Amino acid sequence: MASEKTDFWVGLFVLLGAVALIFLALRAGNMSSFSFSPTYKVHAYFDNMGGLKVRAPVKSSGVVVGRVSAIDFDNERYQAVATIDLERKFEFPADSSASILTSGLLGDQYIGLTPGGDDKNLTDGNEIIYTQSAVVLEELISKFLYSSASQQGSAD
């Protein structure tokens, strides 16, 4: 009788551990907010993607309206291209802009969509023309150090 009770508690503990591992794997893979709603694909070209990852959220006014489905390099334009799956219930004007933003100071990166004013909306396969690349912290630091070094070296 005592053995059966112990087996039950050990089994329950192992089951809870497995559920916790699955939960952590989904959170780490950014799959916890997986959606089955219908989507349409748009493309956005950037000079620098920074640390943007596949499955990164696409937000407009703080609301998740889609996800990044693929990141690739265009050999003709020499730019990185992000394929974005936007949920069909969210429509954006054709002249909307996309920016790569960071959550907090050193957080994960996401794409921020700013609606434009065009009468036509983005449809499946369209391109977002107006884009702003990621701000890379190392580049900002090097520009600051270079400008301060050149000011120190110049004679007044």
C-alpha positions in Angstrom: 0.0 0.0 0.0 2.8 2.4 0.9 4.6 1.5 -2.3 1.6 2.4 -4.4 1.3 5.8 -2.7 4.9 6.6 -3.2 4.7 5.5 -6.9 1.7 7.8 -7.4 3.5 10.9 -5.9 6.7 10.1 -7.9 4.6 9.8 -11.1 2.8 13.1 -10.4 6.1 14.8 -9.7 7.6 13.5 -13.0 4.5 14.6 -14.9 4.6 18.1 -13.5 8.3 18.3 -14.3 7.6 17.3 -17.9 4.9 20.0 -18.2 7.2 22.6 -16.8 9.9 21.6 -19.3 7.5 21.9 -22.2 6.3 25.3 -21.0 9.9 26.5 -20.8 10.7 25.2 -24.2 7.7 27.0 -25.7 8.6 30.2 -24.0 12.3 30.0 -25.0 11.3 29.3 -28.6 8.8 32.2 -28.6 6.0 29.7 -29.5 3.8 30.3 -26.5 1.6 32.8 -28.4 1.2 30.6 -31.5 -1.9 31.5 -33.4 -4.0 29.6 -36.0 -5.8 32.7 -37.3 -5.5 33.4 -41.1 -2.6 35.6 -42.2 -1.1 37.4 -45.2 2.6 37.8 -46.0 4.4 41.0 -46.6 8.1 41.7 -47.1 10.3 44.4 -45.6 13.9 45.1 -46.6 16.4 46.4 -44.0 20.0 47.5 -44.1 20.6 45.9 -40.7 18.4 43.4 -38.9 20.4 43.6 -35.6 19.3 40.7 -33.4 15.8 40.2 -34.9 14.8 36.6 -34.9 12.2 34.4 -36.6 8.9 34.4 -34.6 9.7 37.8 -33.2 6.5 39.8 -32.7 5.2 42.5 -35.1 3.5 45.2 -33.1 1.4 48.3 -33.9 0.5 50.6 -31.0 1.7 47.9 -28.6 -0.6 45.2 -29.9 0.9 42.1 -31.5 -0.5 42.0 -35.1 1.7 39.4 -36.5 5.0 37.5 -36.4 8.3 37.4 -38.4 8.1 34.1 -40.4 11.5 34.3 -42.2 14.7 36.3 -42.4 16.8 36.1 -45.5 19.4 38.0 -47.6 18.5 39.5 -51.0 21.6 39.1 -53.3 20.3 41.6 -55.8 19.6 44.4 -53.3 22.3 43.4 -50.8 19.8 43.9 -48.0 18.2 41.7 -45.4 14.6 40.8 -46.0 12.0 39.9 -43.3 8.9 38.0 -44.3 6.1 39.0 -42.0 2.8 37.1 -41.4 0.2 39.7 -40.4 -3.2 38.5 -39.1 -6.0 39.1 -41.7 -8.1 40.9 -39.1 -5.5 43.7 -39.0 -5.4 45.8 -42.2 -2.6 48.4 -42.8 -2.4 51.1 -45.5 0.1 50.4 -48.3 2.4 53.2 -47.3 2.8 51.9 -43.7 6.4 51.9 -42.3 8.3 49.2 -40.4 11.0 49.8 -37.8 13.1 47.3 -35.9 12.7 48.3 -32.2 14.0 46.9 -28.9 11.9 46.0 -25.8 13.6 48.0 -23.1 17.3 48.9 -23.1 18.7 45.5 -23.9 15.6 43.4 -24.6 14.4 41.4 -27.5 13.9 43.0 -30.8 10.6 43.3 -32.7 9.1 45.0 -35.7 7.0 48.1 -35.1 4.4 48.9 -37.8 3.3 52.5 -38.1 0.2 52.9 -40.3 0.3 55.3 -43.2 -2.5 57.3 -44.9 -2.9 55.5 -48.2 -6.4 54.5 -49.4 -5.1 51.0 -50.5 -4.2 48.4 -47.9 -1.3 45.9 -47.9 -2.2 42.6 -49.4 -0.5 39.2 -49.6 2.9 39.5 -51.2 3.2 43.3 -50.9 6.4 45.1 -49.8 6.6 47.6 -47.0 8.6 50.4 -48.7 9.4 52.6 -45.7 11.7 50.8 -43.2 14.1 51.8 -40.5 16.9 49.4 -39.6 17.9 48.3 -36.1 19.9 50.6 -33.9 23.1 48.7 -33.1 24.5 49.7 -29.7 28.1 48.9 -30.7 27.8 51.3 -33.7 26.5 54.1 -31.4 29.3 53.6 -28.9 32.0 53.6 -31.6 30.5 56.8 -33.2 30.5 58.5 -29.8 34.0 57.4 -29.0 35.3 58.5 -32.5 33.6 61.9 -32.3 34.9 62.5 -28.8 38.4 61.4 -29.8 38.3 63.8 -32.8 37.2 66.7 -30.7 40.0 65.9 -28.2 42.6 65.9 -30.9 41.5 69.1 -32.7 43.2 72.3 -31.7 40.9 75.2 -30.9 
